[in-house]
Amino acid sequence: MTQFELESSLTAEEIVGRLKENAGVWSEKKLWTTRKSYYFRSRKNGQVEVAYTGKVFGAVCAKLRLTRREAGGTDVSVRAGIAPTTLICSVLLLIIALWLAVMDVRLYGISGLARDVLYFLIALLGIREALRNRKEVPVLVEFIQKNLG
């Protein structure tokens, strides 16, 4: 996760309004099915989340904490990185592939292992794509900065 601090002359409500206007409504389904799109949601505890879907698989997300400054404006604390569900699902897929390999070897011997190579490749591809999405963090940060000023 990348962490950094930003400042804005806008109020927290104006920042949230701009992000809401320029990003789509947050949907877990859309995070997995659309490409190169921004999504927004606000939490009950005052935290704001913005996500950007990658080119191939998964998304990067940023959690924003908006704090009012006494002199006017807003301090914005940002934590950005890979959406946790992307990496978790890929690791779970790898664990399932390992389990299938063990079961195939026990049931069919070494001949059952050839099919399991494909399962491993799919799981490793998912992890690779999740880690590759880290390149999209600067795009998301640029979008956030554009909405702050």
N, C-alpha and C positions, 0 to 999 in steps of 0.2 A: 504494500500500500504506500502510495505517495502522499505525503502530508505537507501542506503549505498554507500560508495566511495571505489574504487579499483584503483590500480596503475599497469601499465604495462611498460615493457621496449620496447615494440613494438610500431610502429607508428600507427596512426588511420587507415590508409589504410591497413596495415597488419592485424589489428584486424578485420576489416570489411571483408577482404578477407578470413580469417580463419572461421569466422561465416558463410559466404556465402557458403563456401566449405562443412562445417559440418552440415548445416541445409538445409531443403528443401525450395523451393520458397513459399512465403506467399500466402495463398489462404483461403478466408473465408469459402469456402465449405470444404476444408480439415481440418480446425480447428474444424468443427462440426462433421466430419465423421471419422477421423483417431484417433488412440489411441497411446499414448507414442511416439510421434514424435516431432521433433524440426522444427520450421519454422522461416524464416528471411525476413526482408524487411528494406529498408532504405528510409527515407523521404527526401523531397527536402530541408528541413531546416537543414539537417545534422544529424538529430536524427535517431538512429538505433533501430529497434524493433525486439525482439526475443520472440517466443511463444513456449510453450510446452503443448501438449494436454494431458488431464488427463486420468484416467483409464476408466471413465464411460461417462462423460458429460462435455463439455466445455473445457476451456484452461486457463492457467496462462500466463501472458505476462510480459515482461520487456522492459522498454524504457531506452536506453543507450545514454548518452551525452558524446562524446569523446572530450577531450580538450588537446591540445599539451602542454607539460611542457617545460620550457625554458632549463632545464638541460638535456633534451632528454626524450623520452618515452611519455606516455599518461596517463592522469588522466581520469578515467571512473566513471561517476556518474550514478547509476542504481536505477530505481524505478520499483519494481516488485510486482505483485498482480494478482487478478482475472481479466480476460478479461472483460471489462465493459459490452459488449454485452451479456455475459452469465447471469449476474445478472439482467440486464434490461429486457431481454426476460422472465426470470422466474417471475419477479415482474409483468410484463404485463399479463402473463398467470394467475396469481393470481387475478388480477383486472378483467379479463374477467370471471373467475370462479365466482367471487362475483356478477358481473352483471347478469350472467346466473341464479344464485341462486335467486336473487331478481325477475327476470322475471318469473321464474318457480313458485315461491310462489304466485305472482300476478295472473298468469294464471291458475294454477292447485291447488293452496292451498298447504298445508303441504305435501301432497303425492308426489309432484314434487321435493321435497327437497332431497329425497333419492339418486337420480341420481347425484345431485350436489356434494354430498360427494366425489364421485370419481373424479370430476373435481378439488376439493380442494386438494385431496391427490396427484394428478399428479402435480399440481402447487407447492405444498410444497416439493415434491420430487425434482423438478427442483432447487428450492432455496437451499435445503439441499446439493445437489450435487455440486452446484456452490460454496457454502461455504466450502465444503469438499475439493475442488481442491486447497485450500490454502496450503494444505500439500505438494503440488507439487512444491511450490516456491523454497525450497532448492535444488531440482533436477535441476531446471532451473538455479539457481545461480551457482551451481557446473559446469554446462555446460559452462556458461559464463567464469568462472574462468579458466577452462581448456583451453579455447581459448585465454586467455590473456597472457599465459606464454609459 
